[in-house]
Amino acid sequence: MTTVILLRHGRTTANTGGVLAGWTPGVQLDETGAAQVRAVGERLAKVPLAAVVSSPLERCVQTAGVVAAGRDVDVQTDDRLGEARYGDWTGQTIKELVKEPLWKVVQQHPSAAVFPGPEGRGWRRPRLARWPPSGRGTRSSDPTPSGSPAATAT
């Protein structure tokens, strides 16, 4: 049976600045985030991995790179693992967004949210319905080629 390890990226300056980063380019790990990622990389060092698949976002690729370091596995990226497309909300502060009526929907029933702007429509459901990518198992019962877990940084 395939085991999938879902790993969130380490802390970023957008996190500490209270900004909804979404797909904003250039959002990377801060010092604390880099330390968090090194710690999880050490913790997972003895876990055999058949694949490491990451969101293409820089902070996620940084995280996945640390997990993959020293292993015979390359980091693969998959857009379907990317952050939500927040449309016009991207780059805004959480402090301002909590004033929006949609914020309550996002917090209580995120899959019902339709973010303002063309980028925010249909942001999650269809892409995750097609996960995992073919070649790495299509159902939770399908093993990866080595039977080892696949780590995914999102």
CYANA upper distance limits for C-alpha pairs under 8 A (distance plus 0.5 A):
  1 MET  CA    140 SER  CA      7.34
  1 MET  CA    141 SER  CA      5.53
  1 MET  CA    142 ASP  CA      6.37
  1 MET  CA    143 PRO  CA      5.26
  1 MET  CA    144 THR  CA      8.34
  1 MET  CA    147 GLY  CA      7.19
  2 THR  CA    137 GLY  CA      8.05
  2 THR  CA    140 SER  CA      6.55
  2 THR  CA    141 SER  CA      6.81
  2 THR  CA    142 ASP  CA      6.52
  2 THR  CA    143 PRO  CA      4.91
  2 THR  CA    144 THR  CA      6.32
  2 THR  CA    147 GLY  CA      6.63
  2 THR  CA    148 SER  CA      7.23
  2 THR  CA    149 PRO  CA      6.33
  2 THR  CA    150 ALA  CA      8.11
  3 THR  CA    140 SER  CA      8.16
  3 THR  CA    148 SER  CA      7.52
  3 THR  CA    149 PRO  CA      4.95
  3 THR  CA    150 ALA  CA      7.00
  4 VAL  CA    149 PRO  CA      5.87
  4 VAL  CA    150 ALA  CA      5.50
  4 VAL  CA    151 ALA  CA      6.34
  4 VAL  CA    152 THR  CA      7.64
  5 ILE  CA    149 PRO  CA      7.33
  5 ILE  CA    150 ALA  CA      6.73
  5 ILE  CA    151 ALA  CA      5.12
  5 ILE  CA    152 THR  CA      6.47
  6 LEU  CA    151 ALA  CA      6.68
  6 LEU  CA    152 THR  CA      5.49
  6 LEU  CA    153 ALA  CA      6.61
  6 LEU  CA    154 THR  CA      7.62
  7 LEU  CA    151 ALA  CA      7.69
  7 LEU  CA    152 THR  CA      6.40
  7 LEU  CA    153 ALA  CA      5.18
  7 LEU  CA    154 THR  CA      6.61
  8 ARG  CA     60 CYS  CA      8.03
  8 ARG  CA    153 ALA  CA      6.11
  8 ARG  CA    154 THR  CA      5.52
  9 HIS  CA     29 LEU  CA      8.43
  9 HIS  CA     33 GLY  CA      8.20
  9 HIS  CA     37 VAL  CA      7.92
  9 HIS  CA     59 ARG  CA      6.62
  9 HIS  CA     60 CYS  CA      5.68
  9 HIS  CA     63 THR  CA      6.04
  9 HIS  CA    153 ALA  CA      6.81
  9 HIS  CA    154 THR  CA      6.66
 10 GLY  CA     29 LEU  CA      6.58
 10 GLY  CA     32 THR  CA      8.12
 10 GLY  CA     33 GLY  CA      4.55
 10 GLY  CA     34 ALA  CA      6.95
 10 GLY  CA     36 GLN  CA      6.31
 10 GLY  CA     37 VAL  CA      6.24
 10 GLY  CA     59 ARG  CA      7.85
 10 GLY  CA     63 THR  CA      7.25
 11 ARG  CA     15 ASN  CA      6.70
 11 ARG  CA     16 THR  CA      8.10
 11 ARG  CA     29 LEU  CA      6.20
 11 ARG  CA     30 ASP  CA      6.71
 11 ARG  CA     32 THR  CA      6.83
 11 ARG  CA     33 GLY  CA      4.48
 11 ARG  CA     34 ALA  CA      8.10
 11 ARG  CA     36 GLN  CA      8.15
 12 THR  CA     16 THR  CA      7.12
 12 THR  CA     27 VAL  CA      7.30
 12 THR  CA     28 GLN  CA      6.21
 12 THR  CA     29 LEU  CA      4.85
 12 THR  CA     30 ASP  CA      5.39
 12 THR  CA     33 GLY  CA      6.59
 12 THR  CA     59 ARG  CA      7.95
 13 THR  CA     17 GLY  CA      6.29
 13 THR  CA     27 VAL  CA      7.71
 13 THR  CA     28 GLN  CA      7.72
 13 THR  CA     29 LEU  CA      7.43
 13 THR  CA     30 ASP  CA      6.27
 14 ALA  CA     18 GLY  CA      6.49
 14 ALA  CA     19 VAL  CA      5.48
 14 ALA  CA     20 LEU  CA      7.39
 14 ALA  CA     21 ALA  CA      6.58
 14 ALA  CA     27 VAL  CA      7.33
 15 ASN  CA     19 VAL  CA      6.78
 15 ASN  CA     20 LEU  CA      8.22
 17 GLY  CA     93 THR  CA      8.38
 18 GLY  CA     93 THR  CA      6.03
 18 GLY  CA     94 ILE  CA      6.03
 18 GLY  CA     95 LYS  CA      7.70
 19 VAL  CA     91 GLY  CA      6.34
 19 VAL  CA     92 GLN  CA      6.11
 19 VAL  CA     93 THR  CA      4.78
 19 VAL  CA     94 ILE  CA      6.27
 20 LEU  CA     89 TRP  CA      7.64
 20 LEU  CA     90 THR  CA      6.17
 20 LEU  CA     91 GLY  CA      5.79
 20 LEU  CA     92 GLN  CA      6.24
 20 LEU  CA     93 THR  CA      6.57
 20 LEU  CA     94 ILE  CA      6.85
 21 ALA  CA     27 VAL  CA      7.78
 21 ALA  CA     90 THR  CA      6.26
 21 ALA  CA     91 GLY  CA      5.77
 21 ALA  CA     92 GLN  CA      8.32
 22 GLY  CA     83 GLU  CA      6.04
 22 GLY  CA     84 ALA  CA      6.64
 22 GLY  CA     85 ARG  CA      6.64
 22 GLY  CA     86 TYR  CA      6.70
 22 GLY  CA     90 THR  CA      6.16
 22 GLY  CA     91 GLY  CA      7.87
 23 TRP  CA     57 LEU  CA      7.29
 23 TRP  CA     82 GLY  CA      8.20
 23 TRP  CA     83 GLU  CA      6.95
 23 TRP  CA     84 ALA  CA      8.23
 23 TRP  CA     85 ARG  CA      7.32
 23 TRP  CA     90 THR  CA      7.98
 24 THR  CA     90 THR  CA      7.63
 24 THR  CA     91 GLY  CA      7.50
 25 PRO  CA     57 LEU  CA      8.02
 25 PRO  CA     58 GLU  CA      7.97
 26 GLY  CA     58 GLU  CA      7.23
 27 VAL  CA     57 LEU  CA      8.47
 27 VAL  CA     58 GLU  CA      6.98
 27 VAL  CA     59 ARG  CA      6.73
 28 GLN  CA     58 GLU  CA      6.41
 28 GLN  CA     59 ARG  CA      5.05
 28 GLN  CA     62 GLN  CA      8.19
 29 LEU  CA     33 GLY  CA      5.50
 29 LEU  CA     34 ALA  CA      6.25
 29 LEU  CA     59 ARG  CA      6.11
 29 LEU  CA     62 GLN  CA      8.03
 30 ASP  CA     34 ALA  CA      6.63
 31 GLU  CA     35 ALA  CA      6.80
 32 THR  CA     36 GLN  CA      6.67
 33 GLY  CA     37 VAL  CA      6.66
 34 ALA  CA     38 ARG  CA      6.69
 34 ALA  CA     63 THR  CA      8.47
 35 ALA  CA     39 ALA  CA      6.72
 36 GLN  CA     40 VAL  CA      6.87
 37 VAL  CA     41 GLY  CA      6.48
 37 VAL  CA     63 THR  CA      6.36
 37 VAL  CA     66 VAL  CA      7.30
 37 VAL  CA     67 VAL  CA      8.38
 38 ARG  CA     42 GLU  CA      6.71
 38 ARG  CA     66 VAL  CA      7.14
 39 ALA  CA     43 ARG  CA      6.75
 40 VAL  CA     44 LEU  CA      6.60
 40 VAL  CA     67 VAL  CA      8.01
 41 GLY  CA     45 ALA  CA      6.36
 41 GLY  CA     66 VAL  CA      6.38
 41 GLY  CA     67 VAL  CA      5.19
 44 LEU  CA     67 VAL  CA      7.59
 45 ALA  CA     67 VAL  CA      7.85
 48 PRO  CA    148 SER  CA      6.28
 48 PRO  CA    149 PRO  CA      7.39
 49 LEU  CA     73 VAL  CA      8.26
 49 LEU  CA    148 SER  CA      5.69
 49 LEU  CA    149 PRO  CA      5.60
 49 LEU  CA    150 ALA  CA      5.99
 49 LEU  CA    151 ALA  CA      7.30
 50 ALA  CA     73 VAL  CA      7.65
 50 ALA  CA    144 THR  CA      7.10
 50 ALA  CA    145 PRO  CA      7.62
 50 ALA  CA    146 SER  CA      6.62
 50 ALA  CA    147 GLY  CA      7.84
 50 ALA  CA    148 SER  CA      5.65
 50 ALA  CA    149 PRO  CA      6.44
 50 ALA  CA    150 ALA  CA      5.99
 51 ALA  CA     73 VAL  CA      6.70
 51 ALA  CA     74 ASP  CA      7.88
 51 ALA  CA     75 VAL  CA      7.95
 51 ALA  CA     76 GLN  CA      8.39
 51 ALA  CA    136 ARG  CA      8.49
 51 ALA  CA    149 PRO  CA      7.83
 51 ALA  CA    150 ALA  CA      5.17
 51 ALA  CA    151 ALA  CA      6.85
 52 VAL  CA     64 ALA  CA      7.24
 52 VAL  CA     67 VAL  CA      8.42
 52 VAL  CA     68 ALA  CA      7.15
 52 VAL  CA     73 VAL  CA      7.49
 52 VAL  CA     74 ASP  CA      7.24
 52 VAL  CA     75 VAL  CA      5.59
 52 VAL  CA     76 GLN  CA      6.72
 52 VAL  CA    150 ALA  CA      6.18
 52 VAL  CA    151 ALA  CA      5.30
 52 VAL  CA    152 THR  CA      6.20
 52 VAL  CA    153 ALA  CA      8.25
 53 VAL  CA     64 ALA  CA      7.89
 53 VAL  CA     75 VAL  CA      6.19
 53 VAL  CA     76 GLN  CA      5.15
 53 VAL  CA     77 THR  CA      5.94
 53 VAL  CA     78 ASP  CA      7.31
 53 VAL  CA    150 ALA  CA      7.90
 53 VAL  CA    151 ALA  CA      6.87
 53 VAL  CA    152 THR  CA      5.28
 53 VAL  CA    153 ALA  CA      7.03
 54 SER  CA     60 CYS  CA      6.63
 54 SER  CA     61 VAL  CA      6.44
 54 SER  CA     64 ALA  CA      6.70
 54 SER  CA     75 VAL  CA      7.27
 54 SER  CA     76 GLN  CA      6.56
 54 SER  CA     77 THR  CA      5.14
 54 SER  CA     78 ASP  CA      6.64
 54 SER  CA     81 LEU  CA      7.18
 54 SER  CA    152 THR  CA      5.91
 54 SER  CA    153 ALA  CA      5.16
 54 SER  CA    154 THR  CA      6.60
 55 SER  CA     60 CYS  CA      6.29
 55 SER  CA     61 VAL  CA      7.19
 55 SER  CA     77 THR  CA      5.92
 55 SER  CA     78 ASP  CA      5.94
 55 SER  CA     79 ASP  CA      6.27
 55 SER  CA     80 ARG  CA      7.69
 55 SER  CA     81 LEU  CA      5.18
 55 SER  CA     82 GLY  CA      5.09
 55 SER  CA     83 GLU  CA      8.15
 55 SER  CA    153 ALA  CA      6.92
 55 SER  CA    154 THR  CA      5.96
 56 PRO  CA     60 CYS  CA      7.27
 56 PRO  CA     61 VAL  CA      6.69
 56 PRO  CA     77 THR  CA      5.76
 56 PRO  CA     78 ASP  CA      6.83
 56 PRO  CA     79 ASP  CA      6.58
 56 PRO  CA     81 LEU  CA      8.33
 56 PRO  CA     82 GLY  CA      6.97
 57 LEU  CA     61 VAL  CA      6.73
 57 LEU  CA     82 GLY  CA      7.12
 57 LEU  CA     83 GLU  CA      8.38
 58 GLU  CA     62 GLN  CA      6.56
 59 ARG  CA     63 THR  CA      6.82
 60 CYS  CA     64 ALA  CA      6.59
 60 CYS  CA    153 ALA  CA      6.12
 60 CYS  CA    154 THR  CA      6.28
 61 VAL  CA     65 GLY  CA      6.39
 61 VAL  CA     75 VAL  CA      8.10
 61 VAL  CA     77 THR  CA      8.24
 61 VAL  CA    153 ALA  CA      7.90
 62 GLN  CA     66 VAL  CA      7.08
 63 THR  CA     67 VAL  CA      7.17
 63 THR  CA    153 ALA  CA      7.14
 64 ALA  CA     68 ALA  CA      6.61
 64 ALA  CA     75 VAL  CA      7.05
 64 ALA  CA    152 THR  CA      7.84
 64 ALA  CA    153 ALA  CA      6.07
 65 GLY  CA     69 ALA  CA      6.43
 65 GLY  CA     75 VAL  CA      6.95
 68 ALA  CA     72 ASP  CA      8.39
 68 ALA  CA     73 VAL  CA      6.83
 68 ALA  CA     74 ASP  CA      7.23
 68 ALA  CA     75 VAL  CA      7.17
 78 ASP  CA     82 GLY  CA      7.91
 80 ARG  CA    127 ARG  CA      5.76
 80 ARG  CA    128 LEU  CA      6.81
 80 ARG  CA    131 TRP  CA      8.11
 81 LEU  CA    128 LEU  CA      8.16
 81 LEU  CA    154 THR  CA      6.43
 82 GLY  CA    154 THR  CA      7.00
 83 GLU  CA    154 THR  CA      7.82
 84 ALA  CA    120 GLY  CA      8.47
 84 ALA  CA    123 TRP  CA      6.31
 84 ALA  CA    124 ARG  CA      6.97
 85 ARG  CA     90 THR  CA      8.26
 85 ARG  CA    115 PHE  CA      8.35
 85 ARG  CA    119 GLU  CA      6.46
 85 ARG  CA    120 GLY  CA      5.58
 85 ARG  CA    121 ARG  CA      8.35
 85 ARG  CA    123 TRP  CA      5.99
 86 TYR  CA     90 THR  CA      5.81
 86 TYR  CA    115 PHE  CA      6.05
 86 TYR  CA    116 PRO  CA      7.94
 86 TYR  CA    119 GLU  CA      7.34
 86 TYR  CA    120 GLY  CA      5.39
 86 TYR  CA    123 TRP  CA      8.27
 87 GLY  CA    115 PHE  CA      6.24
 87 GLY  CA    116 PRO  CA      6.06
 87 GLY  CA    117 GLY  CA      5.39
 87 GLY  CA    118 PRO  CA      6.87
 87 GLY  CA    119 GLU  CA      4.99
 87 GLY  CA    120 GLY  CA      4.54
 87 GLY  CA    121 ARG  CA      8.20
 88 ASP  CA    115 PHE  CA      7.75
 88 ASP  CA    116 PRO  CA      5.99
 88 ASP  CA    117 GLY  CA      5.79
 88 ASP  CA    119 GLU  CA      8.21
 88 ASP  CA    120 GLY  CA      7.89
 89 TRP  CA     97 LEU  CA      8.04
 89 TRP  CA    115 PHE  CA      7.74
 89 TRP  CA    116 PRO  CA      7.59
 92 GLN  CA     96 GLU  CA      7.60
 92 GLN  CA     97 LEU  CA      7.58
 93 THR  CA     97 LEU  CA      6.85
 94 ILE  CA     98 VAL  CA      6.54
 95 LYS  CA     99 LYS  CA      8.04
 96 GLU  CA    100 GLU  CA      8.04
 97 LEU  CA    103 TRP  CA      7.00
 98 VAL  CA    103 TRP  CA      5.98
 98 VAL  CA    104 LYS  CA      8.23
 99 LYS  CA    103 TRP  CA      7.72
100 GLU  CA    104 LYS  CA      8.43
101 PRO  CA    105 VAL  CA      8.03
102 LEU  CA    106 VAL  CA      6.80
102 LEU  CA    113 ALA  CA      7.67
103 TRP  CA    107 GLN  CA      6.78
104 LYS  CA    108 GLN  CA      6.58
105 VAL  CA    109 HIS  CA      5.87
105 VAL  CA    110 PRO  CA      6.79
105 VAL  CA    112 ALA  CA      7.56
105 VAL  CA    113 ALA  CA      6.67
106 VAL  CA    110 PRO  CA      4.75
106 VAL  CA    111 SER  CA      8.13
106 VAL  CA    112 ALA  CA      7.96
106 VAL  CA    113 ALA  CA      6.16
109 HIS  CA    113 ALA  CA      7.68
111 SER  CA    124 ARG  CA      8.01
111 SER  CA    125 ARG  CA      7.99
114 VAL  CA    120 GLY  CA      6.68
114 VAL  CA    121 ARG  CA      6.01
114 VAL  CA    122 GLY  CA      7.45
114 VAL  CA    123 TRP  CA      8.24
115 PHE  CA    119 GLU  CA      8.41
115 PHE  CA    120 GLY  CA      4.92
115 PHE  CA    121 ARG  CA      6.65
116 PRO  CA    120 GLY  CA      6.28
116 PRO  CA    121 ARG  CA      7.99
117 GLY  CA    121 ARG  CA      7.81
119 GLU  CA    123 TRP  CA      8.29
122 GLY  CA    126 PRO  CA      8.05
124 ARG  CA    128 LEU  CA      6.97
125 ARG  CA    129 ALA  CA      6.77
126 PRO  CA    130 ARG  CA      7.54
127 ARG  CA    131 TRP  CA      7.69
131 TRP  CA    138 THR  CA      7.90
132 PRO  CA    136 ARG  CA      7.34
132 PRO  CA    137 GLY  CA      7.17
132 PRO  CA    138 THR  CA      6.28
132 PRO  CA    139 ARG  CA      8.12
133 PRO  CA    137 GLY  CA      7.77
133 PRO  CA    138 THR  CA      7.41
134 SER  CA    138 THR  CA      6.52
135 GLY  CA    144 THR  CA      8.46
136 ARG  CA    143 PRO  CA      8.11
136 ARG  CA    144 THR  CA      5.83
136 ARG  CA    145 PRO  CA      7.93
137 GLY  CA    141 SER  CA      8.38
137 GLY  CA    142 ASP  CA      5.37
137 GLY  CA    143 PRO  CA      6.53
137 GLY  CA    144 THR  CA      6.41
138 THR  CA    142 ASP  CA      6.85
143 PRO  CA    147 GLY  CA      5.68
143 PRO  CA    148 SER  CA      8.30
144 THR  CA    148 SER  CA      6.84
144 THR  CA    149 PRO  CA      7.80
144 THR  CA    150 ALA  CA      8.20
